[in-house]
């Protein structure tokens, strides 16, 4: 009878531990194991006082402790390995803040393809081919690196995911891998900050007697497929694909045609409309209360049959 009690106790703990421990934090797991041991001690005390049954304490409680320690150590090692994988994968693309969010919620870091609404940013240097033809390779690389480094710092400041550099073009997005519900607002703030930083660089280049570089920025919001894409044996990149991405690139290209620095689609505007100043009221500082959105045109871009409305975005504080 006593052996059956001991065996049943250890078996019950094993079953509960297998189900519960993966869902509990370390403190919760310790409480579970301690609770089992406490219940067992109370039962054995009752049996001894009531029936004078002497029940072995060492083997069952020791078994619980060993099982709990082994499962905790295994979970720690697997979680630690998973955390290293997340850091290794995403620290190249996004900020420490977003990486920490992924560590807190590992389900957000699924490496397979998923659908997610994001806001994508494209930025390109104006007339860079002409610039390259009139400068030495060393000058071209130096100027481009200075510009791209500054723009990357701004993207990281606004918790963006840096997708890639394609020559003089930058692609970034918000809304993945972290759960950024305000992705359109973050992308808009980042774009305005990039133009502010560009102005500082242009002033510096002018003081140094260098040719001034200029950029255009395009934003679009929509559903994309996000995940690791490429060769599983050679190289995988965490990136986004879909019509929303292509439209973002087309909109950035339109900034040259309309001679503006920053354009967004109607889909991005829909996400930030509630943050804009009320028409007829004085712009206010903070948030997006200081920006002005002007309807430019309804265009049909390459690869799309449905026209899209595009807007110029300017910053009243930047233009002071």
C-alpha positions as CSV (number, residue, x, y, z in Angstrom):
1,X,0.0,0.0,0.0
2,X,2.8,2.4,1.0
3,X,4.8,1.6,-2.2
4,X,1.6,2.2,-4.3
5,X,1.1,5.6,-2.6
6,X,4.7,6.6,-3.3
7,X,4.6,5.5,-6.9
8,X,1.2,7.2,-7.5
9,X,2.5,10.4,-6.0
10,X,5.6,10.5,-8.2
11,X,3.6,9.5,-11.3
12,X,1.0,12.2,-10.7
13,X,3.7,14.8,-10.3
14,X,5.3,13.7,-13.6
15,X,2.1,14.0,-15.5
16,X,1.3,17.4,-14.1
17,X,4.8,18.7,-14.5
18,X,4.9,17.6,-18.2
19,X,1.8,19.6,-18.9
20,X,2.3,22.6,-16.5
21,X,6.0,23.3,-16.4
22,X,6.4,24.4,-20.0
23,X,3.7,27.0,-19.4
24,X,5.0,28.3,-16.1
25,X,7.9,30.7,-15.4
26,X,10.7,29.5,-13.1
27,X,9.0,30.9,-10.0
28,X,5.7,29.2,-10.9
29,X,7.4,25.9,-11.5
30,X,9.1,26.1,-8.1
31,X,5.7,26.8,-6.4
32,X,4.2,23.8,-8.2
33,X,7.0,21.4,-7.0
34,X,6.9,22.9,-3.5
35,X,3.1,22.5,-3.4
36,X,3.3,18.9,-4.4
37,X,5.9,18.2,-1.6
38,X,3.8,20.1,0.9
39,X,0.7,18.1,0.1
40,X,2.6,14.9,0.3
41,X,4.0,15.8,3.7
42,X,0.5,16.6,4.9
43,X,-0.9,13.3,3.6
44,X,2.0,11.3,5.2
45,X,1.4,13.2,8.5
46,X,-2.3,12.4,8.4
47,X,-1.6,8.7,7.7
48,X,0.9,8.5,10.6
49,X,-1.3,10.3,13.1
50,X,-4.5,8.5,12.2
51,X,-3.2,5.0,11.3
52,X,0.3,4.9,12.5
53,X,1.5,4.3,8.9
54,X,5.1,5.2,8.4
55,X,5.5,6.5,4.9
56,X,9.0,7.0,3.3
57,X,9.6,10.7,2.8
58,X,13.0,10.7,1.1
59,X,12.4,8.8,-2.1
60,X,9.1,10.5,-3.3
61,X,10.2,14.1,-2.3
62,X,13.7,13.5,-3.6
63,X,12.2,12.2,-6.9
64,X,10.0,15.3,-7.2
65,X,13.1,17.5,-6.6
66,X,15.2,15.7,-9.2
67,X,12.4,15.7,-11.8
68,X,11.8,19.4,-11.3
69,X,15.5,20.2,-11.5
70,X,16.0,18.1,-14.6
71,X,13.0,19.6,-16.4
72,X,13.9,23.2,-15.4
73,X,17.5,22.7,-16.6
74,X,16.3,21.3,-19.9
75,X,13.9,24.1,-20.4
76,X,16.6,26.7,-19.5
77,X,19.0,25.2,-22.0
78,X,16.4,25.0,-24.8
79,X,15.1,28.5,-24.1
80,X,18.6,29.8,-23.9
81,X,19.4,28.3,-27.3
82,X,16.2,29.7,-28.7
83,X,17.1,33.1,-27.3
84,X,20.5,33.0,-28.9
85,X,18.9,32.1,-32.2
86,X,16.5,35.1,-31.9
87,X,19.3,37.4,-31.1
88,X,21.5,36.1,-33.9
89,X,18.7,36.3,-36.4
90,X,17.1,39.7,-35.6
91,X,19.8,41.8,-34.0
92,X,21.1,42.6,-37.5
93,X,17.7,43.9,-38.6
94,X,16.2,45.7,-35.7
95,X,16.7,47.3,-32.4
96,X,17.4,45.9,-29.0
97,X,14.0,47.0,-27.8
98,X,12.3,44.8,-30.5
99,X,14.6,41.9,-29.9
100,X,13.7,42.0,-26.2
101,X,10.0,41.9,-27.1
102,X,10.7,38.8,-29.2
103,X,12.5,37.2,-26.2
104,X,9.5,38.0,-24.0
105,X,7.1,36.6,-26.7
106,X,9.0,34.0,-28.8
107,X,5.8,33.2,-30.7
108,X,6.3,36.5,-32.6
109,X,9.7,35.3,-33.9
110,X,8.3,32.5,-36.0
111,X,10.7,31.9,-38.8
112,X,8.2,30.5,-41.3
113,X,6.2,32.7,-43.5
114,X,3.2,34.5,-42.0
115,X,0.8,37.3,-43.1
116,X,1.1,40.6,-41.4
117,X,0.0,44.2,-41.9
118,X,3.1,46.4,-42.1
119,X,4.2,49.8,-43.3
120,X,7.1,49.7,-45.7
121,X,9.6,52.5,-46.3
122,X,11.7,53.0,-49.4
123,X,14.4,55.7,-49.6
124,X,16.6,56.4,-52.7
125,X,19.3,58.9,-53.5
126,X,18.4,61.3,-56.2
127,X,20.6,61.4,-59.4
128,X,23.1,59.0,-57.8
129,X,24.2,57.6,-61.1
130,X,25.2,61.1,-62.3
131,X,26.9,61.7,-59.0
132,X,28.9,58.5,-59.3
133,X,30.1,59.4,-62.8
134,X,31.6,62.7,-61.6
135,X,33.4,61.4,-58.5
136,X,36.1,58.9,-57.7
137,X,35.0,55.5,-56.3
138,X,36.5,56.5,-52.9
139,X,34.4,59.7,-52.8
140,X,31.2,57.8,-53.9
141,X,31.6,55.1,-51.2
142,X,32.5,57.6,-48.5
143,X,29.5,59.9,-49.2
144,X,27.1,56.9,-49.6
145,X,28.3,55.3,-46.4
146,X,27.9,58.5,-44.5
147,X,24.4,59.0,-45.8
148,X,23.2,55.4,-45.3
149,X,24.8,55.2,-41.8
150,X,22.9,58.3,-40.7
151,X,19.6,57.1,-42.2
152,X,20.1,53.7,-40.6
153,X,20.6,55.2,-37.2
154,X,17.3,57.1,-37.6
155,X,15.4,53.9,-38.7
156,X,16.8,52.1,-35.6
157,X,15.8,55.0,-33.4
158,X,12.2,54.5,-34.4
159,X,12.4,50.7,-33.9
160,X,12.3,49.9,-37.6
161,X,13.3,46.6,-39.2
162,X,16.1,47.3,-41.7
163,X,15.4,45.0,-44.6
164,X,18.2,45.7,-47.0
165,X,20.4,48.1,-48.9
166,X,20.2,47.9,-52.7
167,X,22.9,50.1,-54.0
168,X,21.8,53.6,-52.8
169,X,18.4,52.4,-51.8
170,X,17.1,51.6,-48.3
171,X,14.2,49.3,-47.5
172,X,12.8,49.1,-44.0
173,X,9.4,48.2,-42.4
174,X,7.4,48.4,-39.2
175,X,4.9,45.9,-37.9
176,X,7.1,42.8,-37.9
177,X,8.7,41.0,-36.2
178,X,7.5,42.9,-33.2
179,X,3.8,43.6,-32.6
180,X,3.8,47.3,-33.5
181,X,0.2,48.3,-33.8
182,X,1.2,51.9,-34.6
183,X,3.5,50.9,-37.4
184,X,2.2,53.6,-39.8
185,X,2.9,56.3,-37.2
186,X,6.4,55.0,-36.5
187,X,7.2,54.9,-40.2
188,X,5.9,58.5,-40.7
189,X,7.9,59.8,-37.7
190,X,11.0,58.1,-39.0
191,X,10.6,59.5,-42.5
192,X,10.3,63.1,-41.1
193,X,13.3,62.5,-38.9
194,X,15.3,61.1,-41.9
195,X,14.6,64.4,-43.7
196,X,15.7,66.4,-40.7
197,X,18.9,64.4,-40.5
198,X,19.4,64.8,-44.2
199,X,19.2,68.6,-43.8
200,X,22.0,68.5,-41.2
201,X,24.2,66.4,-43.5
202,X,23.5,68.7,-46.4
203,X,24.6,71.7,-44.3
204,X,27.7,69.9,-43.4
205,X,28.5,69.0,-47.0
206,X,27.9,72.5,-48.1
207,X,30.4,73.8,-45.4
208,X,32.9,71.3,-46.6
209,X,32.5,72.3,-50.3
210,X,31.1,68.9,-51.3
211,X,28.3,68.1,-53.7
212,X,25.0,67.7,-51.9
213,X,23.1,64.5,-52.0
214,X,19.3,64.4,-51.8
215,X,16.8,61.6,-51.2
216,X,13.1,60.7,-51.8
217,X,11.0,58.6,-49.4
218,X,7.9,56.6,-50.1
219,X,5.6,54.8,-47.6
220,X,2.9,52.3,-48.1
221,X,0.8,50.1,-45.7
222,X,-0.7,46.8,-46.5
223,X,-0.7,43.0,-45.9
224,X,2.5,41.2,-46.8
225,X,4.2,37.8,-46.3
226,X,7.0,38.1,-43.8
227,X,9.6,35.4,-43.0
228,X,13.0,34.0,-43.9
229,X,13.3,33.9,-47.7
230,X,16.2,32.6,-49.7
231,X,18.4,29.5,-49.9
232,X,18.1,27.3,-46.9
233,X,21.6,25.9,-47.5
234,X,23.3,29.2,-48.5
235,X,21.6,32.4,-47.3
236,X,18.3,33.3,-45.8
237,X,17.1,36.9,-45.3
238,X,14.3,38.0,-43.0
239,X,12.2,40.1,-45.4
240,X,8.7,40.9,-46.7
241,X,7.1,40.3,-50.1
242,X,3.8,41.2,-51.7
243,X,1.9,43.8,-53.6
244,X,2.2,46.3,-50.7
245,X,6.0,46.2,-51.0
246,X,6.0,46.7,-54.7
247,X,3.6,49.7,-54.3
248,X,5.9,51.2,-51.7
249,X,8.8,51.1,-54.1
250,X,6.7,52.6,-56.9
251,X,5.6,55.5,-54.7
252,X,9.1,56.3,-53.7
253,X,10.0,56.5,-57.4
254,X,7.2,58.9,-58.0
255,X,8.8,61.5,-55.6
256,X,11.1,62.5,-58.5
257,X,8.2,63.0,-60.9
258,X,6.4,65.3,-58.4
259,X,9.5,66.9,-57.1
260,X,8.7,66.1,-53.5
261,X,10.8,64.5,-50.7
262,X,8.2,62.4,-48.9
263,X,5.1,60.7,-50.3
264,X,2.7,58.2,-48.8
265,X,-0.3,56.2,-50.2
266,X,-3.9,56.6,-49.1
267,X,-3.5,53.2,-47.2
268,X,-0.9,54.7,-44.9
269,X,-2.8,57.9,-44.5
270,X,-5.9,55.9,-43.3
271,X,-3.8,54.6,-40.4
272,X,-2.7,58.0,-39.2
273,X,-5.6,60.3,-40.0
274,X,-6.8,60.4,-36.4
275,X,-3.4,61.7,-35.3
276,X,-3.3,64.7,-37.8
277,X,-4.3,68.2,-36.8
278,X,-7.9,69.2,-37.4
279,X,-8.3,71.4,-40.6
280,X,-8.4,75.1,-39.8
281,X,-6.7,74.7,-36.4
282,X,-3.1,75.7,-35.7
283,X,-0.6,72.8,-35.9
284,X,0.6,71.5,-32.6
285,X,3.9,70.0,-31.6
286,X,4.3,66.4,-30.6
287,X,2.9,63.2,-32.2
288,X,1.9,64.0,-35.8
289,X,0.1,67.3,-35.0
290,X,2.8,69.3,-36.8
291,X,2.7,67.6,-40.2
292,X,0.8,68.6,-43.3
293,X,-0.6,66.1,-45.8
294,X,-1.4,67.3,-49.3
295,X,-3.2,65.3,-51.9
296,X,-1.0,65.1,-55.1
297,X,-2.7,62.8,-57.5
298,X,-4.5,59.6,-58.3
299,X,-2.0,57.4,-60.1
300,X,-1.9,53.9,-61.6
301,X,1.5,52.5,-61.0
302,X,3.2,49.7,-63.0
303,X,1.8,46.3,-62.2
304,X,-1.4,47.6,-60.7
305,X,-4.8,48.2,-62.4
306,X,-6.5,50.0,-59.5
307,X,-5.4,53.6,-59.1
308,X,-4.1,54.8,-55.8
309,X,-4.2,58.3,-54.3
310,X,-0.8,59.6,-53.2
311,X,0.0,62.4,-50.8
312,X,2.9,64.7,-50.1
313,X,3.9,64.9,-46.4
314,X,5.7,67.9,-45.0
315,X,6.7,68.9,-41.5
316,X,5.8,72.5,-40.3
317,X,8.6,72.3,-37.7
318,X,11.2,71.2,-40.2
319,X,10.4,74.0,-42.6
320,X,10.8,76.7,-40.0
